[in-house]
Amino acid sequence: MAVYRHIFTPLKVGKVTLKNRIEVAPMMPMIASSDCGVGLEMIEWTRALARGGAGLVTLGDTCVDGNLSLAVGHVLTLGFDQAVNDLNKLVEIIKRYGAAASIEVSYHIADQSYTPTRLSLREIKELIDLYAAAAARAMHAGMDMILIHGAHGHFISQFLSPERNQRTDAYGGSFHNRARFVNELLAAIRDKVGDNLAIAYRISGDELVPEGLHFEEQLAFVKTIVDKIDLIHVSAGKLYADQTLKRMFQPTYLPRGLNLELAARFKREIEIPVTTVGGMDLDLAEEAIAAGKADMVAMARGMIADPECVKKAQRGERDKVRPCVRCNTCIDRAHSYYLPVRCAVNPLAGREAEVQLARPAAVQKKVVVIGGGPAGMEAAWRAAERGHQVVLFQKDDQLGGNLRYAAAAPFKKDMQKYLAWAIRKTNSTPNLTVRLSTEATAENVAAEKPDSIIIAAGSTPIIPDLPGIERENVVWAGDVEAGRAVVGETVVVAGAGLTGSETALHLALQGKKVFLIDRLSLAEIDKAIPFFNIIVLRELLQENKVVTCTEVELEAITEAGVKIRDREGASKEIPCDTVILALGLKPRQEMIEIFAGLAPDIYVAGDCNNLQGNLYKAVSEGFYAAMDI
């Protein structure tokens, strides 16, 4: 879609007029200070998002209870009066770039045994007062809007749930009673802020579990609060129901915008503006708003991948937008491990305070980059943008390295878009010469007289020394994804990590009978893969009848198939036509020795020096190699 007519029209929400219909969705980046204050990291993170051109920037997951905020740490808070000063710094930055400032508020309770049923009437009143006080602080900080997080099974939404709320007083029992708490909470907020602050409410249009809240009841609930709010923000699912996480953090294996139809159903029934979130990009946002399915679209991961995506789209530079690959590296770090947010394709995400690293180089140097995979491409164009003269050697006739194979499956469209973007970026950057079909040697690299060499030569597949490994029906997963290998109807994939599992799914979708084997347990394997993606991948493998055999050793490839042995020592044979090896990759560390001494500075990036190679590490290492020159 070349023209974005609808997303760049203004939208009025309460008394606030937004310059366009794109919202930076609320996020929990885990980069506030340990005492929930605003430091340089949070300031520069916010600046990058605000400068990018969105009409509304919503700061995320801010707790209304100061003590709970401190217990979590590294999140924003509205639980103390002192927070007003800190948040005003962020408001000023957001408004400097013409966006409206919004903040999401919630009540952080991880203990799932703590339900509305346990609260006394005094505690209910205190909780309402916490929200009202938080809203007043947001107003005093200069916010234009407050977003009440009532989605994903968060605590206040549990009052509406008959499963979670088993009270027998005025706050439980009937639908009207269960809706009372949020109605009183919103009334208290409005009493504090008047119409000086737009009020938005975030809701799961459907919690997607049998015992959860479903659309009809959620719509009836929204109709009870619609006179107290200015916007409804539609998501789906419950945070503590793993089977619904795919609707909150939609991974690359699923279509984009799965919550959009829920938003459209709300929009048909209510008069206030409706926004939606979940795997949206600018093209889908334009389609949604043009079709009247939503008034505004919120994006999180796409903004992390390219904070300037809105500005680029407005300038007609759609092809320059760096695509999000929906790998969920960002979500996994912050939500699973409470680590600072990072991005597989944008190495500055969460590290914007280090942006000075990307300044022009003080001394122009001749740089040779060896390898045109993701690490090599990132290193090459970043170094060239800093003013260095760069030559990139790529032994194949096209850029991409092993990423070409990782992106080959039809459900990897996000990765395909990123690969195409990275190749375009590399080929179009001034000061950068790409030499395809040219393997780097000590002689041709030395002839360039480089000041610095970045070795990003990638890795090679691990091929075990086993009986039958030389058979013609034994192939590498990369050759399968590249279309270079003939695959029979019954297949054994050896290696149940990300590569093997994606290859297995790709073949199963073609109707092949697939066995997936590994010497480790799934729990051990899956620790290395973002949780919010692997649970969906495992579900899809099961749906497509892939037989998974873990904790078994591959003993031999026989004429009939493969021989495996379990941990008790029992052996069995799995008949198959083709054996596909996905046993990991071996760093090409010998490349480091070949080029040692050919330049004053040698840097190594990506798989060639990394036992746990992935896109995040490859891009980050390529970036920092370029920044260090």
LOLUM-571067 format. One record per residue (C-alpha): residue in three letters; chain; x, y, z. Coordinates in steps of 0.25 Angstrom, whole numbers. Layout:
BEGIN
r | c | east | north | up
ALA | A | X | Y | Z
...
***
This chain:
BEGIN
r | c | east | north | up
MET | A | 0 | 0 | 0
ALA | A | 7 | 13 | -5
VAL | A | -2 | 23 | 1
TYR | A | -7 | 24 | 15
ARG | A | -19 | 34 | 14
HIS | A | -27 | 30 | 27
ILE | A | -16 | 28 | 37
PHE | A | -11 | 42 | 35
THR | A | -24 | 49 | 38
PRO | A | -27 | 55 | 52
LEU | A | -35 | 48 | 63
LYS | A | -42 | 55 | 75
VAL | A | -42 | 47 | 88
GLY | A | -49 | 55 | 99
LYS | A | -43 | 69 | 98
VAL | A | -30 | 64 | 92
THR | A | -28 | 64 | 77
LEU | A | -18 | 55 | 72
LYS | A | -10 | 58 | 59
ASN | A | -11 | 44 | 54
ARG | A | -17 | 31 | 57
ILE | A | -5 | 23 | 61
GLU | A | -2 | 21 | 76
VAL | A | 11 | 16 | 82
ALA | A | 5 | 4 | 90
PRO | A | 8 | 3 | 105
MET | A | 20 | -5 | 108
MET | A | 28 | -10 | 120
PRO | A | 42 | -8 | 115
MET | A | 48 | -10 | 129
ILE | A | 58 | 2 | 128
ALA | A | 53 | 11 | 139
SER | A | 62 | 12 | 150
SER | A | 62 | 2 | 161
ASP | A | 54 | 12 | 170
CYS | A | 44 | 14 | 158
GLY | A | 50 | 27 | 155
VAL | A | 52 | 33 | 141
GLY | A | 67 | 33 | 137
LEU | A | 74 | 35 | 124
GLU | A | 70 | 22 | 118
MET | A | 55 | 24 | 120
ILE | A | 57 | 39 | 115
GLU | A | 64 | 35 | 102
TRP | A | 55 | 22 | 100
THR | A | 43 | 32 | 101
ARG | A | 49 | 42 | 92
ALA | A | 52 | 32 | 81
LEU | A | 37 | 27 | 81
ALA | A | 32 | 42 | 82
ARG | A | 41 | 47 | 71
GLY | A | 36 | 36 | 61
GLY | A | 23 | 43 | 58
ALA | A | 12 | 35 | 65
GLY | A | 0 | 43 | 69
LEU | A | -1 | 37 | 83
VAL | A | 10 | 32 | 92
THR | A | 5 | 23 | 103
LEU | A | 15 | 20 | 114
GLY | A | 13 | 6 | 119
ASP | A | 9 | -2 | 131
THR | A | 10 | 8 | 142
CYS | A | 6 | 4 | 156
VAL | A | -4 | 12 | 164
ASP | A | 2 | 6 | 177
GLY | A | 16 | 12 | 180
ASN | A | 20 | 0 | 189
LEU | A | 16 | -10 | 178
SER | A | 24 | -2 | 168
LEU | A | 37 | -3 | 177
ALA | A | 35 | -18 | 179
VAL | A | 35 | -20 | 164
GLY | A | 46 | -9 | 161
HIS | A | 50 | -3 | 148
VAL | A | 35 | 1 | 144
LEU | A | 29 | 14 | 145
THR | A | 20 | 18 | 156
LEU | A | 9 | 27 | 159
GLY | A | 8 | 23 | 174
PHE | A | 16 | 35 | 180
ASP | A | 15 | 50 | 178
GLN | A | 30 | 50 | 175
ALA | A | 26 | 43 | 162
VAL | A | 20 | 55 | 156
ASN | A | 33 | 62 | 154
ASP | A | 39 | 50 | 147
LEU | A | 27 | 48 | 138
ASN | A | 27 | 62 | 134
LYS | A | 40 | 61 | 128
LEU | A | 35 | 50 | 119
VAL | A | 22 | 58 | 116
GLU | A | 31 | 70 | 111
ILE | A | 38 | 61 | 102
ILE | A | 26 | 55 | 96
LYS | A | 19 | 68 | 94
ARG | A | 32 | 74 | 88
TYR | A | 30 | 65 | 76
GLY | A | 15 | 68 | 74
ALA | A | 9 | 55 | 80
ALA | A | -1 | 54 | 91
ALA | A | 4 | 48 | 104
SER | A | -3 | 36 | 111
ILE | A | 0 | 27 | 122
GLU | A | -5 | 13 | 125
VAL | A | -8 | 10 | 140
SER | A | -10 | -4 | 146
TYR | A | -9 | -11 | 159
HIS | A | 2 | -21 | 159
ILE | A | -2 | -34 | 167
ALA | A | 5 | -46 | 162
ASP | A | -1 | -55 | 173
GLN | A | -12 | -62 | 166
SER | A | -18 | -66 | 179
TYR | A | -21 | -51 | 182
THR | A | -35 | -49 | 176
PRO | A | -46 | -38 | 178
THR | A | -53 | -48 | 187
ARG | A | -42 | -46 | 198
LEU | A | -43 | -30 | 199
SER | A | -51 | -24 | 210
LEU | A | -60 | -12 | 207
ARG | A | -49 | -3 | 213
GLU | A | -39 | -9 | 203
ILE | A | -48 | -7 | 191
LYS | A | -49 | 8 | 195
GLU | A | -34 | 9 | 197
LEU | A | -32 | 3 | 183
ILE | A | -41 | 13 | 176
ASP | A | -34 | 24 | 184
LEU | A | -21 | 19 | 178
TYR | A | -26 | 20 | 164
ALA | A | -32 | 33 | 166
ALA | A | -19 | 39 | 173
ALA | A | -11 | 33 | 161
ALA | A | -20 | 40 | 151
ALA | A | -18 | 53 | 158
ARG | A | -3 | 51 | 158
ALA | A | -4 | 48 | 143
MET | A | -12 | 61 | 141
HIS | A | -2 | 69 | 149
ALA | A | 10 | 63 | 141
GLY | A | 3 | 69 | 128
MET | A | -2 | 56 | 122
ASP | A | -14 | 57 | 112
MET | A | -19 | 43 | 115
ILE | A | -19 | 32 | 124
LEU | A | -22 | 18 | 120
ILE | A | -28 | 8 | 131
HIS | A | -22 | -6 | 129
GLY | A | -34 | -15 | 130
ALA | A | -30 | -25 | 120
HIS | A | -22 | -38 | 121
GLY | A | -28 | -43 | 134
HIS | A | -22 | -31 | 141
PHE | A | -27 | -29 | 155
ILE | A | -38 | -19 | 153
SER | A | -44 | -27 | 142
GLN | A | -45 | -39 | 151
PHE | A | -57 | -32 | 158
LEU | A | -65 | -35 | 146
SER | A | -61 | -50 | 145
PRO | A | -71 | -59 | 152
GLU | A | -59 | -69 | 153
ARG | A | -50 | -59 | 160
ASN | A | -60 | -51 | 168
GLN | A | -69 | -59 | 177
ARG | A | -73 | -48 | 186
THR | A | -87 | -48 | 192
ASP | A | -88 | -33 | 195
ALA | A | -91 | -21 | 186
TYR | A | -78 | -24 | 178
GLY | A | -81 | -39 | 174
GLY | A | -92 | -48 | 169
SER | A | -100 | -41 | 158
PHE | A | -94 | -35 | 146
HIS | A | -98 | -21 | 151
ASN | A | -91 | -23 | 164
ARG | A | -79 | -29 | 158
ALA | A | -78 | -17 | 149
ARG | A | -80 | -7 | 161
PHE | A | -65 | -7 | 164
VAL | A | -60 | -2 | 151
ASN | A | -71 | 8 | 150
GLU | A | -68 | 14 | 163
LEU | A | -53 | 14 | 160
LEU | A | -56 | 22 | 147
ALA | A | -65 | 31 | 154
ALA | A | -55 | 34 | 165
ILE | A | -44 | 37 | 154
ARG | A | -54 | 46 | 146
ASP | A | -57 | 54 | 159
LYS | A | -42 | 56 | 161
VAL | A | -38 | 60 | 147
GLY | A | -51 | 66 | 141
ASP | A | -50 | 67 | 126
ASN | A | -35 | 71 | 127
LEU | A | -31 | 57 | 125
ALA | A | -37 | 48 | 114
ILE | A | -40 | 34 | 120
ALA | A | -37 | 21 | 112
TYR | A | -41 | 7 | 117
ARG | A | -33 | -5 | 112
ILE | A | -41 | -18 | 111
SER | A | -40 | -32 | 106
GLY | A | -51 | -33 | 96
ASP | A | -51 | -48 | 99
GLU | A | -42 | -55 | 109
LEU | A | -42 | -67 | 100
VAL | A | -43 | -78 | 111
PRO | A | -56 | -85 | 115
GLU | A | -57 | -79 | 129
GLY | A | -53 | -65 | 124
LEU | A | -61 | -53 | 120
HIS | A | -66 | -54 | 106
PHE | A | -70 | -43 | 96
GLU | A | -85 | -42 | 99
GLU | A | -82 | -39 | 114
GLN | A | -70 | -30 | 111
LEU | A | -79 | -22 | 102
ALA | A | -90 | -21 | 112
PHE | A | -80 | -17 | 122
VAL | A | -74 | -6 | 113
LYS | A | -88 | 0 | 111
THR | A | -89 | 2 | 126
ILE | A | -76 | 10 | 126
VAL | A | -77 | 17 | 112
ASP | A | -82 | 30 | 119
LYS | A | -69 | 31 | 128
ILE | A | -59 | 28 | 117
ASP | A | -54 | 35 | 104
LEU | A | -48 | 23 | 97
ILE | A | -48 | 8 | 98
HIS | A | -35 | 0 | 95
VAL | A | -38 | -14 | 90
SER | A | -28 | -26 | 92
ALA | A | -31 | -41 | 96
GLY | A | -27 | -52 | 105
LYS | A | -22 | -54 | 119
LEU | A | -8 | -52 | 124
TYR | A | -8 | -65 | 133
ALA | A | -14 | -74 | 122
ASP | A | -3 | -79 | 113
GLN | A | -12 | -83 | 102
THR | A | -17 | -68 | 100
LEU | A | -3 | -62 | 100
LYS | A | -2 | -63 | 85
ARG | A | -13 | -52 | 84
MET | A | -6 | -42 | 93
PHE | A | 8 | -45 | 87
GLN | A | 5 | -50 | 73
PRO | A | 17 | -57 | 68
THR | A | 22 | -59 | 54
TYR | A | 15 | -72 | 52
LEU | A | 1 | -66 | 52
PRO | A | -6 | -55 | 44
ARG | A | -5 | -41 | 48
GLY | A | -16 | -33 | 55
LEU | A | -24 | -44 | 61
ASN | A | -31 | -35 | 70
LEU | A | -36 | -26 | 59
GLU | A | -49 | -33 | 57
LEU | A | -53 | -31 | 72
ALA | A | -50 | -17 | 71
ALA | A | -59 | -16 | 59
ARG | A | -70 | -22 | 67
PHE | A | -69 | -12 | 78
LYS | A | -68 | -1 | 68
ARG | A | -82 | -5 | 62
GLU | A | -88 | -4 | 76
ILE | A | -82 | 8 | 83
GLU | A | -81 | 23 | 79
ILE | A | -67 | 26 | 86
PRO | A | -54 | 24 | 78
VAL | A | -48 | 10 | 78
THR | A | -34 | 6 | 77
THR | A | -28 | -8 | 75
VAL | A | -14 | -15 | 77
GLY | A | -7 | -28 | 74
GLY | A | 2 | -30 | 62
MET | A | -2 | -18 | 55
ASP | A | 7 | -11 | 44
LEU | A | 4 | 2 | 37
ASP | A | -2 | -5 | 24
LEU | A | -12 | -13 | 33
ALA | A | -15 | 0 | 41
GLU | A | -18 | 7 | 28
GLU | A | -27 | -4 | 24
ALA | A | -34 | -5 | 38
ILE | A | -37 | 10 | 39
ALA | A | -41 | 11 | 24
ALA | A | -51 | -1 | 26
GLY | A | -57 | 6 | 39
LYS | A | -52 | -6 | 48
ALA | A | -45 | 4 | 57
ASP | A | -42 | 18 | 59
MET | A | -28 | 17 | 64
VAL | A | -17 | 6 | 64
ALA | A | -7 | 4 | 75
MET | A | 7 | -2 | 71
ALA | A | 18 | -7 | 81
ARG | A | 28 | -16 | 74
GLY | A | 27 | -9 | 61
MET | A | 31 | 3 | 68
ILE | A | 43 | -3 | 75
ALA | A | 48 | -9 | 62
ASP | A | 47 | 5 | 55
PRO | A | 43 | 16 | 64
GLU | A | 43 | 25 | 52
CYS | A | 33 | 16 | 44
VAL | A | 22 | 27 | 44
LYS | A | 30 | 38 | 39
LYS | A | 36 | 29 | 28
ALA | A | 22 | 25 | 24
GLN | A | 17 | 40 | 24
ARG | A | 29 | 43 | 15
GLY | A | 26 | 32 | 5
GLU | A | 38 | 24 | 9
ARG | A | 31 | 11 | 13
ASP | A | 42 | 2 | 8
LYS | A | 51 | 9 | 18
VAL | A | 43 | 4 | 30
ARG | A | 51 | -7 | 37
PRO | A | 41 | -18 | 39
CYS | A | 38 | -25 | 52
VAL | A | 40 | -40 | 51
ARG | A | 31 | -43 | 63
CYS | A | 42 | -52 | 69
ASN | A | 37 | -46 | 83
THR | A | 52 | -44 | 88
CYS | A | 47 | -31 | 93
ILE | A | 35 | -37 | 101
ASP | A | 42 | -49 | 106
ARG | A | 54 | -41 | 112
ALA | A | 44 | -31 | 119
HIS | A | 33 | -40 | 123
SER | A | 40 | -54 | 125
TYR | A | 53 | -49 | 131
TYR | A | 50 | -35 | 135
LEU | A | 62 | -30 | 127
PRO | A | 64 | -17 | 119
VAL | A | 56 | -17 | 106
ARG | A | 65 | -21 | 94
CYS | A | 61 | -23 | 79
ALA | A | 66 | -34 | 70
VAL | A | 67 | -24 | 58
ASN | A | 69 | -10 | 65
PRO | A | 81 | -11 | 73
LEU | A | 78 | 3 | 79
ALA | A | 65 | -1 | 85
GLY | A | 66 | 1 | 100
ARG | A | 80 | 6 | 98
GLU | A | 76 | 20 | 92
ALA | A | 85 | 27 | 102
GLU | A | 96 | 21 | 95
VAL | A | 92 | 27 | 82
GLN | A | 105 | 36 | 82
LEU | A | 112 | 23 | 78
ALA | A | 106 | 25 | 64
ARG | A | 112 | 38 | 62
PRO | A | 121 | 41 | 50
ALA | A | 135 | 35 | 52
ALA | A | 146 | 45 | 56
VAL | A | 155 | 38 | 46
GLN | A | 151 | 31 | 33
LYS | A | 156 | 17 | 31
LYS | A | 157 | 6 | 21
VAL | A | 148 | -5 | 26
VAL | A | 147 | -19 | 21
VAL | A | 135 | -27 | 25
ILE | A | 136 | -42 | 23
GLY | A | 122 | -49 | 21
GLY | A | 108 | -44 | 17
GLY | A | 99 | -50 | 27
PRO | A | 91 | -41 | 37
ALA | A | 104 | -38 | 45
GLY | A | 112 | -34 | 33
MET | A | 101 | -26 | 27
GLU | A | 98 | -18 | 39
ALA | A | 113 | -16 | 42
ALA | A | 116 | -11 | 27
TRP | A | 104 | -1 | 26
ARG | A | 106 | 4 | 40
ALA | A | 121 | 6 | 38
ALA | A | 119 | 13 | 24
GLU | A | 108 | 22 | 30
ARG | A | 119 | 27 | 40
GLY | A | 127 | 31 | 29
HIS | A | 137 | 19 | 27
GLN | A | 140 | 13 | 13
VAL | A | 135 | -1 | 14
VAL | A | 136 | -13 | 5
LEU | A | 128 | -25 | 8
PHE | A | 132 | -39 | 3
GLN | A | 121 | -49 | 1
LYS | A | 125 | -63 | -4
ASP | A | 111 | -66 | -10
ASP | A | 104 | -59 | -21
GLN | A | 94 | -52 | -11
LEU | A | 94 | -46 | 2
GLY | A | 87 | -52 | 14
GLY | A | 95 | -63 | 19
ASN | A | 88 | -74 | 27
LEU | A | 77 | -64 | 29
ARG | A | 72 | -67 | 15
TYR | A | 69 | -81 | 20
ALA | A | 63 | -77 | 33
ALA | A | 53 | -68 | 25
ALA | A | 49 | -78 | 15
ALA | A | 37 | -84 | 21
PRO | A | 23 | -78 | 17
PHE | A | 20 | -74 | 31
LYS | A | 33 | -66 | 32
LYS | A | 28 | -54 | 24
ASP | A | 33 | -45 | 35
MET | A | 47 | -50 | 34
GLN | A | 46 | -49 | 19
LYS | A | 42 | -35 | 20
TYR | A | 54 | -32 | 29
LEU | A | 64 | -39 | 20
ALA | A | 59 | -31 | 8
TRP | A | 60 | -18 | 16
ALA | A | 74 | -22 | 21
ILE | A | 79 | -25 | 7
ARG | A | 73 | -12 | 1
LYS | A | 79 | -4 | 13
THR | A | 93 | -10 | 10
ASN | A | 92 | -8 | -5
SER | A | 88 | 6 | -4
THR | A | 97 | 11 | 6
PRO | A | 108 | 21 | 1
ASN | A | 123 | 18 | 4
LEU | A | 119 | 3 | 3
THR | A | 124 | -7 | -8
VAL | A | 118 | -21 | -8
ARG | A | 126 | -32 | -15
LEU | A | 117 | -44 | -17
SER | A | 122 | -57 | -22
THR | A | 135 | -53 | -16
GLU | A | 141 | -62 | -4
ALA | A | 150 | -54 | 5
THR | A | 164 | -59 | 5
ALA | A | 177 | -54 | 12
GLU | A | 182 | -48 | -2
ASN | A | 169 | -41 | -6
VAL | A | 167 | -35 | 7
ALA | A | 181 | -31 | 9
ALA | A | 180 | -24 | -5
GLU | A | 170 | -15 | 1
LYS | A | 180 | -9 | 11
PRO | A | 169 | -9 | 22
ASP | A | 170 | -1 | 35
SER | A | 160 | -10 | 41
ILE | A | 154 | -24 | 38
ILE | A | 140 | -29 | 43
ILE | A | 140 | -44 | 42
ALA | A | 125 | -48 | 41
ALA | A | 127 | -61 | 33
GLY | A | 116 | -69 | 39
SER | A | 115 | -83 | 42
THR | A | 114 | -97 | 36
PRO | A | 104 | -108 | 40
ILE | A | 109 | -119 | 50
ILE | A | 109 | -132 | 44
PRO | A | 111 | -144 | 54
ASP | A | 120 | -156 | 51
LEU | A | 110 | -167 | 51
PRO | A | 108 | -179 | 43
GLY | A | 100 | -176 | 30
ILE | A | 102 | -161 | 31
GLU | A | 107 | -161 | 17
ARG | A | 94 | -167 | 11
GLU | A | 88 | -158 | -1
ASN | A | 75 | -157 | 7
VAL | A | 82 | -150 | 19
VAL | A | 81 | -135 | 16
TRP | A | 83 | -122 | 24
ALA | A | 71 | -113 | 28
GLY | A | 77 | -101 | 21
ASP | A | 77 | -109 | 8
VAL | A | 63 | -113 | 10
GLU | A | 59 | -98 | 13
ALA | A | 67 | -94 | 1
GLY | A | 60 | -104 | -8
ARG | A | 73 | -111 | -12
ALA | A | 69 | -124 | -6
VAL | A | 58 | -135 | -10
VAL | A | 50 | -139 | 2
GLY | A | 41 | -151 | 3
GLU | A | 27 | -153 | 9
THR | A | 32 | -158 | 22
VAL | A | 43 | -150 | 29
VAL | A | 51 | -150 | 42
VAL | A | 56 | -137 | 46
ALA | A | 68 | -138 | 56
GLY | A | 68 | -126 | 65
ALA | A | 56 | -120 | 72
GLY | A | 61 | -106 | 74
LEU | A | 56 | -94 | 66
THR | A | 62 | -98 | 53
GLY | A | 58 | -113 | 53
SER | A | 44 | -109 | 59
GLU | A | 41 | -99 | 48
THR | A | 46 | -108 | 37
ALA | A | 37 | -119 | 43
LEU | A | 25 | -110 | 43
HIS | A | 28 | -105 | 28
LEU | A | 28 | -120 | 23
ALA | A | 16 | -124 | 31
LEU | A | 8 | -112 | 25
GLN | A | 12 | -119 | 12
GLY | A | 5 | -132 | 16
LYS | A | 17 | -140 | 20
LYS | A | 18 | -149 | 31
VAL | A | 29 | -143 | 41
PHE | A | 36 | -149 | 53
LEU | A | 44 | -139 | 61
ILE | A | 55 | -144 | 70
ASP | A | 65 | -139 | 80
ARG | A | 74 | -144 | 91
LEU | A | 69 | -133 | 101
SER | A | 55 | -131 | 107
LEU | A | 46 | -120 | 102
ALA | A | 48 | -112 | 115
GLU | A | 63 | -112 | 112
ILE | A | 61 | -108 | 98
ASP | A | 51 | -98 | 99
LYS | A | 59 | -90 | 110
ALA | A | 67 | -84 | 98
ILE | A | 55 | -79 | 90
PRO | A | 46 | -67 | 94
PHE | A | 34 | -73 | 102
PHE | A | 23 | -66 | 95
ASN | A | 27 | -72 | 82
ILE | A | 31 | -86 | 85
ILE | A | 18 | -89 | 92
VAL | A | 11 | -85 | 79
LEU | A | 21 | -93 | 70
ARG | A | 19 | -106 | 79
GLU | A | 4 | -104 | 78
LEU | A | 5 | -103 | 63
LEU | A | 14 | -115 | 62
GLN | A | 4 | -123 | 70
GLU | A | -8 | -118 | 62
ASN | A | -1 | -123 | 49
LYS | A | 2 | -137 | 55
VAL | A | 17 | -136 | 56
VAL | A | 22 | -147 | 65
THR | A | 32 | -142 | 75
CYS | A | 42 | -151 | 81
THR | A | 51 | -145 | 92
GLU | A | 62 | -150 | 101
VAL | A | 66 | -160 | 90
GLU | A | 80 | -161 | 83
LEU | A | 81 | -163 | 68
GLU | A | 90 | -175 | 67
ALA | A | 90 | -178 | 52
ILE | A | 83 | -176 | 39
THR | A | 79 | -189 | 33
GLU | A | 74 | -193 | 19
ALA | A | 60 | -193 | 25
GLY | A | 61 | -180 | 33
VAL | A | 67 | -176 | 46
LYS | A | 71 | -184 | 59
ILE | A | 69 | -176 | 72
ARG | A | 72 | -180 | 87
ASP | A | 65 | -175 | 99
ARG | A | 71 | -171 | 112
GLU | A | 68 | -185 | 117
GLY | A | 77 | -191 | 106
ALA | A | 65 | -197 | 98
SER | A | 67 | -195 | 83
LYS | A | 56 | -195 | 72
GLU | A | 56 | -191 | 57
ILE | A | 47 | -180 | 51
PRO | A | 44 | -183 | 36
CYS | A | 46 | -171 | 27
ASP | A | 50 | -166 | 13
THR | A | 58 | -154 | 17
VAL | A | 66 | -150 | 29
ILE | A | 68 | -136 | 32
LEU | A | 79 | -131 | 41
ALA | A | 76 | -118 | 49
LEU | A | 87 | -121 | 60
GLY | A | 92 | -107 | 61
LEU | A | 103 | -99 | 55
LYS | A | 118 | -99 | 57
PRO | A | 125 | -85 | 57
ARG | A | 135 | -83 | 46
GLN | A | 146 | -79 | 56
GLU | A | 157 | -83 | 47
MET | A | 154 | -70 | 39
ILE | A | 159 | -62 | 51
GLU | A | 173 | -68 | 49
ILE | A | 173 | -66 | 34
PHE | A | 171 | -51 | 35
ALA | A | 179 | -49 | 48
GLY | A | 190 | -38 | 46
LEU | A | 184 | -33 | 33
ALA | A | 179 | -20 | 40
PRO | A | 182 | -12 | 52
ASP | A | 168 | -15 | 58
ILE | A | 161 | -28 | 56
TYR | A | 146 | -30 | 61
VAL | A | 138 | -43 | 61
ALA | A | 122 | -42 | 60
GLY | A | 111 | -52 | 58
ASP | A | 111 | -68 | 57
CYS | A | 126 | -69 | 54
ASN | A | 129 | -67 | 68
ASN | A | 116 | -70 | 76
LEU | A | 112 | -84 | 80
GLN | A | 97 | -78 | 82
GLY | A | 95 | -71 | 69
ASN | A | 82 | -64 | 67
LEU | A | 78 | -51 | 60
TYR | A | 78 | -43 | 72
LYS | A | 93 | -46 | 75
ALA | A | 97 | -45 | 61
VAL | A | 91 | -31 | 58
SER | A | 96 | -26 | 72
GLU | A | 110 | -31 | 70
GLY | A | 110 | -25 | 56
PHE | A | 106 | -12 | 61
TYR | A | 116 | -11 | 72
ALA | A | 127 | -15 | 63
ALA | A | 124 | -4 | 54
MET | A | 122 | 6 | 65
ASP | A | 136 | 2 | 71
ILE | A | 143 | 6 | 59
***
